[in-house]
Amino acid sequence: MNKQINLRASILATFTLLLISYLLCIGGDLVFGWTMYESWMSLFPGFTWPLSGSGFLIGLIWVAVYSVYVPALFVLPYNYFASRSK
C-alpha cells in the first residue's frame, strides 16, 4: 500500500481551489459590492483596489505561489514520515 501523497496533484488541487475562490471573491466584489478585496490586500502584497490589470495579475501570481507553498509544507513532511514508518 502506497502511503505517499502526490505533490503535483496536491499543488494542482490547491491551485484550483485558490483560483476559484479568488475569482469568485473578485467577481463578488465587483458585482455585489462585497469587501473581500480587503483580505486579498493583506494576503497578496502588491494587490490593489480598485482593481487594475496589474493588481489582478499580482493576485494570480500570489495564488500560484501559495499553491506551491501550502502543499509543500504538508506533503513533503508527510511523505518523509510515511516512508520512515514502514
Secondary structure as UniProt FT lines:
FT   HELIX           7..32
FT   HELIX           37..43
FT   TURN            45..46
FT   HELIX           53..84
//
